[in-house]
Amino acid sequence: MPQVFTHPANKLDVRESIDLYRFFAFSFGSPSAERFESLARPEFGTALADLWRELDCEGDFPAPGSFRDFRQYESLYIALFDVGLPEPPVPLLESAHYKALPAQQTALENASFYEVLGLRTEASRYAPDHLVTQLEFLSAVRYARDNTPNEENRRSLARLERDFLERHLLNWLPAAAEKLRREQPPVFPLLMSLLLGFLRRRYQEARRQAEGEKGE
């Protein structure tokens, strides 16, 4: 099992990665020179356009835009996701968008899912209900499912993926995506649209897998 909650995701290429959960976790992680280098590559926009078509996203592929330099990328990330009064414009936290439960209870519900695989979050990285943590957990679920020879275990892990997507990510990410579109920064709204398209497809596939049908 990869130690997804204790080590940053490796640098990924969207066209080479078979695990888009980890690709999006990497893309929405805290600013770093490595992430900026990946987002700024000339071929990155072409790769995202290919993914847009693969996921059958609605409408024409939108121009992703670009960051002028690392400083702009870093400052935009912080201004969008980390800093603001009374909160950032688009916090990458479930508890900032889903208000039906207290923030602490939302974090605990996330942690209860992680414990199914024996995973614990590391406080020095991201909160239990942070987008990156949630995506890394789903990557771990997929890894476990792909590496178990037992059909019942595969169905059980598909149910875990389906339930987590339904109860958490798909429950709050559309609201965050709408806020992000209104801010109109480069790159991030397109990444968020692609992420939502991917998560919705994964939800349908996991639902079919959980029921014993062919999902992929």
C-alpha positions as CSV (number, residue, x, y, z in Angstrom):
1,M,0.0,0.0,0.0
2,P,1.5,3.4,-0.9
3,Q,2.0,5.7,2.1
4,V,-0.2,8.4,0.5
5,F,-0.8,10.2,3.8
6,T,2.8,10.6,4.7
7,H,4.6,11.4,1.5
8,P,3.8,13.9,-1.3
9,A,2.5,12.5,-4.6
10,N,5.2,11.9,-7.2
11,K,5.4,14.1,-10.3
12,L,2.9,12.8,-12.7
13,D,2.2,13.2,-16.4
14,V,-1.5,13.3,-17.2
15,R,-1.1,11.3,-20.4
16,E,1.1,8.7,-18.8
17,S,-0.6,8.3,-15.4
18,I,-3.2,5.5,-15.0
19,D,-4.2,7.0,-11.6
20,L,-5.9,10.3,-12.2
21,Y,-6.7,10.5,-8.5
22,R,-3.0,11.1,-7.8
23,F,-2.6,13.4,-10.8
24,F,-5.3,15.7,-9.5
25,A,-4.0,15.5,-5.9
26,F,-0.6,16.5,-7.3
27,S,-2.1,19.4,-9.3
28,F,-4.1,20.9,-6.4
29,G,-1.3,20.5,-3.9
30,S,0.5,23.4,-2.2
31,P,2.6,25.5,-4.5
32,S,6.1,24.1,-5.3
33,A,8.6,24.5,-8.1
34,E,7.9,20.9,-9.2
35,R,4.2,21.6,-9.6
36,F,4.8,24.8,-11.4
37,E,7.1,23.1,-13.8
38,S,4.5,20.5,-14.6
39,L,1.7,23.0,-15.0
40,A,3.8,25.3,-17.2
41,R,5.0,22.7,-19.7
42,P,3.9,23.6,-23.3
43,E,2.4,20.1,-23.8
44,F,0.3,20.3,-20.6
45,G,-2.6,22.1,-22.4
46,T,-2.6,19.5,-25.2
47,A,-2.7,16.7,-22.6
48,L,-5.7,18.4,-20.8
49,A,-7.5,18.7,-24.1
50,D,-7.1,15.0,-24.7
51,L,-8.4,14.3,-21.3
52,W,-11.4,16.6,-21.9
53,R,-12.4,14.5,-24.9
54,E,-11.7,11.3,-23.1
55,L,-14.0,12.2,-20.3
56,D,-16.7,13.5,-22.7
57,C,-16.9,16.9,-20.9
58,E,-19.7,19.2,-22.1
59,G,-18.9,22.0,-24.5
60,D,-15.8,23.1,-26.3
61,F,-12.4,22.7,-24.6
62,P,-11.7,26.1,-22.8
63,A,-8.3,27.7,-23.1
64,P,-6.5,26.8,-19.9
65,G,-4.5,30.1,-19.7
66,S,-1.1,30.1,-18.1
67,F,0.9,31.5,-15.2
68,R,3.4,34.3,-16.0
69,D,6.0,32.8,-13.6
70,F,6.3,30.8,-10.4
71,R,5.6,33.9,-8.2
72,Q,2.3,34.5,-9.9
73,Y,1.3,30.9,-9.6
74,E,2.2,30.8,-5.9
75,S,0.5,34.0,-5.1
76,L,-2.7,33.1,-7.0
77,Y,-2.8,29.7,-5.3
78,I,-2.5,31.2,-1.8
79,A,-5.0,34.0,-2.6
80,L,-7.6,31.5,-4.0
81,F,-7.3,28.6,-1.7
82,D,-5.4,29.6,1.5
83,V,-6.0,33.2,2.6
84,G,-9.0,35.5,2.9
85,L,-11.5,37.0,5.3
86,P,-13.6,35.4,6.7
87,E,-12.2,32.6,4.5
88,P,-10.4,32.2,1.2
89,P,-12.5,32.6,-2.0
90,V,-12.3,28.9,-2.7
91,P,-11.2,26.8,0.3
92,L,-10.2,23.3,-0.7
93,L,-12.0,21.9,2.4
94,E,-15.2,20.0,2.4
95,S,-16.2,21.7,5.7
96,A,-16.0,25.1,4.1
97,H,-18.7,24.3,1.5
98,Y,-20.9,21.7,3.2
99,K,-22.4,23.3,6.3
100,A,-25.0,20.7,7.3
101,L,-22.5,19.3,9.8
102,P,-19.9,21.0,12.1
103,A,-16.5,21.1,10.6
104,Q,-15.1,18.7,13.3
105,Q,-17.7,16.1,12.5
106,T,-17.0,16.4,8.8
107,A,-13.3,15.8,9.5
108,L,-14.2,12.8,11.7
109,E,-16.4,11.3,9.0
110,N,-13.6,11.5,6.5
111,A,-11.2,9.9,9.0
112,S,-13.6,7.0,9.6
113,F,-13.4,6.2,5.9
114,Y,-9.6,6.3,6.0
115,E,-9.4,4.0,8.9
116,V,-11.1,1.2,6.8
117,L,-7.7,0.9,5.0
118,G,-5.7,1.6,8.2
119,L,-4.7,5.1,7.0
120,R,-4.3,8.1,9.2
121,T,-3.8,11.7,8.1
122,E,-0.7,13.6,8.9
123,A,-1.5,16.9,10.5
124,S,1.6,18.6,9.0
125,R,0.3,18.1,5.5
126,Y,-3.4,18.5,4.9
127,A,-6.6,18.4,6.9
128,P,-8.7,15.2,6.8
129,D,-11.4,16.9,4.7
130,H,-8.9,18.6,2.3
131,L,-9.3,17.9,-1.4
132,V,-5.7,16.5,-1.6
133,T,-6.3,14.1,1.3
134,Q,-9.6,12.9,-0.1
135,L,-8.0,12.2,-3.5
136,E,-5.0,10.5,-2.1
137,F,-7.4,8.2,-0.1
138,L,-9.3,7.3,-3.3
139,S,-6.0,6.6,-4.9
140,A,-5.2,4.2,-2.1
141,V,-8.6,2.5,-2.5
142,R,-8.0,2.1,-6.2
143,Y,-4.6,0.7,-5.6
144,A,-6.0,-1.9,-3.1
145,R,-8.8,-2.9,-5.5
146,D,-6.4,-3.3,-8.4
147,N,-4.1,-5.5,-6.3
148,T,-6.5,-7.9,-4.6
149,P,-7.2,-11.3,-6.3
150,N,-10.4,-11.7,-4.3
151,E,-13.6,-10.7,-6.2
152,E,-15.6,-10.0,-3.1
153,N,-12.8,-7.8,-1.8
154,R,-12.9,-5.9,-5.1
155,R,-16.6,-5.4,-4.8
156,S,-16.2,-4.2,-1.2
157,L,-13.5,-1.7,-2.2
158,A,-15.7,-0.5,-5.1
159,R,-18.5,0.1,-2.6
160,L,-16.0,2.1,-0.5
161,E,-15.0,4.2,-3.4
162,R,-18.7,4.8,-4.5
163,D,-19.8,5.7,-1.0
164,F,-16.9,8.1,-0.3
165,L,-17.5,9.9,-3.6
166,E,-21.2,10.2,-3.0
167,R,-21.0,11.3,0.7
168,H,-18.0,13.6,0.4
169,L,-16.3,14.8,-2.9
170,L,-19.4,14.9,-5.1
171,N,-21.3,16.5,-2.2
172,W,-19.1,19.6,-2.0
173,L,-16.9,19.9,-5.0
174,P,-19.5,21.3,-7.5
175,A,-20.0,24.3,-5.2
176,A,-16.2,24.9,-5.0
177,A,-16.0,24.6,-8.8
178,E,-18.6,27.3,-9.3
179,K,-16.8,29.6,-6.9
180,L,-13.6,29.0,-8.8
181,R,-15.1,29.7,-12.2
182,R,-16.3,33.1,-10.9
183,E,-12.7,34.0,-9.8
184,Q,-11.4,33.2,-13.4
185,P,-7.8,32.4,-12.6
186,P,-5.7,30.5,-15.2
187,V,-5.5,26.7,-15.2
188,F,-7.3,25.9,-12.0
189,P,-11.0,26.2,-13.2
190,L,-10.1,23.8,-16.1
191,L,-8.4,21.4,-13.8
192,M,-11.5,21.5,-11.5
193,S,-13.9,20.9,-14.4
194,L,-11.8,17.9,-15.5
195,L,-11.7,16.6,-11.9
196,L,-15.4,16.7,-11.6
197,G,-15.9,14.9,-14.9
198,F,-13.5,12.2,-13.8
199,L,-15.1,11.8,-10.4
200,R,-18.6,11.5,-11.9
201,R,-17.3,8.8,-14.3
202,R,-15.5,7.0,-11.4
203,Y,-18.7,7.1,-9.4
204,Q,-20.7,5.4,-12.1
205,E,-18.0,2.8,-12.7
206,A,-17.6,2.1,-9.0
207,R,-21.3,1.7,-8.6
208,R,-21.4,-0.9,-11.4
209,Q,-18.3,-2.7,-10.0
210,A,-19.9,-2.8,-6.5
211,E,-22.9,-4.6,-8.1
212,G,-20.7,-7.1,-9.9
213,E,-21.0,-5.6,-13.4
214,K,-18.2,-4.7,-15.7
215,G,-17.3,-1.1,-14.9
216,E,-14.3,-0.4,-17.1
